[in-house]
Amino acid sequence: MVDGSNLAWISSASRAAGGRPRFAVLEQGVAALQRRYPNRDIHVVIDATLRHDVVEKERAAVQAAIDARRVVQPPAGTEGRGDALVVDIANAVDGVIVSNDNFAPLQPANPWLRTSGRMLGATLSQGVWVFSSRVPPLNSGGRYKP
């Protein structure tokens, strides 16, 4: 289960610093996962805004991936947006989430998020993708606020 929008931001500057997510980076990360886990189903969820956040020349590629169902988006009005869909699909298929997000607002309803073996972090270092086991930090409280 890939948090696609999260992976698209890997190795980019922050939004505040003028960075943008890159769909090509997401595609590279998914390809690396497929090589590392060739016999696994890989679901990729992107936020509805990703196609607008990437640079103009990548927008057609995002739309083509949506049309081909290589990536899915949450239905309009989904509480928790893309993060909730990532968690819901992972829960439904008993899958491992690949993301650097902590999903803090979703932890109270999904305590399994902090179970060892349920999440991998993703790092891109000089062209090498590394997927490391991780347990996200404990939610500091509060509810999801759209």
C-alpha positions in Angstrom: 0.0 0.0 0.0 1.8 3.1 -1.2 1.0 6.6 0.0 1.7 8.0 -3.4 1.5 11.7 -2.7 3.9 11.2 0.2 6.5 9.4 -2.0 6.1 12.1 -4.7 7.5 14.6 -2.2 10.6 12.6 -1.5 13.8 14.6 -2.2 11.9 17.7 -3.0 12.2 21.0 -1.2 9.2 21.8 1.1 6.2 23.6 -0.2 7.2 26.6 1.8 10.6 26.6 0.1 9.0 26.4 -3.4 9.2 22.6 -3.8 6.7 20.6 -5.6 5.9 16.9 -5.6 7.2 14.9 -8.6 5.2 12.2 -10.2 8.3 10.8 -11.8 9.8 10.2 -8.3 6.6 8.4 -7.3 6.9 6.2 -10.4 10.5 5.4 -9.6 9.7 4.5 -6.0 6.9 2.2 -7.1 9.2 0.5 -9.7 11.8 0.0 -6.9 9.1 -1.6 -4.7 8.0 -3.9 -7.5 11.6 -5.0 -8.0 12.1 -5.6 -4.2 8.7 -7.3 -3.7 7.9 -8.9 -7.1 5.2 -11.1 -5.9 3.2 -8.5 -4.0 0.2 -6.5 -5.1 1.0 -2.8 -4.9 -1.8 -0.3 -4.4 -1.0 3.3 -4.9 -3.2 6.1 -3.6 -2.7 9.8 -4.5 -4.4 12.9 -3.1 -6.9 14.5 -5.4 -4.7 17.6 -5.6 -1.5 15.8 -6.8 -2.2 16.3 -10.5 -2.5 20.1 -9.8 0.5 20.2 -7.5 3.0 18.7 -9.9 4.7 20.7 -12.7 2.6 21.2 -15.8 4.6 18.7 -17.9 3.7 15.9 -15.4 0.0 16.5 -15.2 -0.8 14.3 -18.3 1.2 11.4 -16.8 -0.8 11.7 -13.5 -4.1 11.7 -15.4 -2.9 8.7 -17.6 -2.1 6.8 -14.4 -5.5 7.6 -12.9 -7.2 6.6 -16.2 -5.2 3.3 -16.3 -6.0 2.7 -12.6 -2.3 2.4 -11.7 -3.2 5.0 -9.0 -6.4 5.7 -7.2 -7.8 8.8 -5.6 -10.2 9.1 -2.7 -13.8 9.8 -3.6 -14.8 13.5 -3.2 -15.8 14.2 0.4 -13.8 11.3 1.9 -13.2 12.1 5.5 -9.5 12.1 6.1 -8.9 12.4 2.3 -6.0 10.4 0.8 -4.5 9.4 4.1 -7.7 7.7 5.2 -8.0 5.8 1.9 -4.4 4.6 2.3 -5.2 3.3 5.8 -8.5 1.8 4.8 -7.1 -0.1 1.9 -4.1 -1.4 3.9 -6.5 -2.5 6.6 -8.8 -4.2 4.1 -5.9 -6.2 2.5 -3.9 -6.6 5.7 -1.1 -4.8 3.9 2.0 -2.8 4.7 1.9 0.9 4.2 4.9 2.6 2.5 4.9 6.2 3.7 6.9 8.6 5.8 3.7 10.1 7.3 2.8 9.2 10.8 -1.0 9.2 10.2 -1.4 10.7 13.7 -5.0 11.8 13.3 -6.0 8.3 12.2 -4.1 6.4 14.9 -6.9 6.3 17.5 -9.3 4.5 15.2 -6.5 2.4 13.7 -4.1 1.3 16.5 -2.6 -1.3 14.2 -0.7 1.6 12.5 1.8 1.4 15.4 2.2 -2.4 15.1 5.7 -3.5 14.0 5.7 -4.7 10.5 2.8 -2.6 9.2 4.8 0.3 7.8 7.9 1.0 5.7 9.6 4.3 5.4 10.9 5.3 2.0 14.2 7.1 1.4 15.8 8.0 -1.9 19.6 8.4 -1.5 21.7 9.2 -4.6 19.3 7.3 -6.8 19.0 4.3 -4.5 15.6 3.6 -2.9 15.6 2.2 0.6 12.5 0.9 2.3 13.0 0.7 6.1 10.7 -0.8 8.7 9.2 1.8 10.9 6.7 2.4 13.7 5.3 6.0 13.5 5.4 8.2 16.6 2.4 8.0 18.9 -0.5 10.3 18.1 -0.3 13.3 20.4 -4.1 13.5 20.6 -6.8 15.3 18.7 -9.1 14.3 15.8 -8.7 14.7 12.1 -9.9 18.2 11.1 -10.6 18.6 7.4 
